[in-house]
């Protein structure tokens, strides 16, 4: 039957189909509903397997990996050594660090850092760009130190540096635009090509705008801008 061979010569391969099911008198139609749950018999082997796994978990023979706790806080600007938030493909750029205060910015600097009155008067005659932004002063005690005038400005500039500093260094691909152009073949590779005029067709007074060649190649129809064909 699988090979499609008939048992004998008189066998009819294409006999008319006989519907053996009586559709008219049937009370219950055919269906491929699944088996009910009442006929299900649980497997004893699976029950033993599950029981063995449960006992192994209770004794501690089977241990599960604990889920990794994601840190609530992470360093937005960290050093290369301590930062764990580095990307794999892009190089990390640390945030610009503010300059540390020097000796002249101390509340009690040395006498060599304190300008004289003549130097202070000369500062007033200088341009605003060339004028020093900070003039050191000397205070004998902490009580006499006034409030820092540029505190808000310095904190704003620090936040601006952190905001404008790129977090990663993106690698740009520098491609020469000339290398993208296709290389033209040399004239030697294009030979043979016509070097002299072999045949010339005359008749049009204006420029030829269109040419149509017959499939056999015996006839050519040309149209010119002077209105002739």
Secondary structure, DSSP 8 states (H G I E B T S, - for coil): -TT---SSTT--TT------S-TTT-SS--------GGG----HHHHHHHHHHHHHHHHTSS---------S---SS--TTT-S---SSSEE----------GGGSTB--TTTS--HHHHHHHHHS-TTTS-S----B-SSGGG----TTHHHHHHHHHHHHHHS-SEE-------HHHHS-----HHHH-S---S--------SS-EEEEEE-SSSS-EEEEETTS--
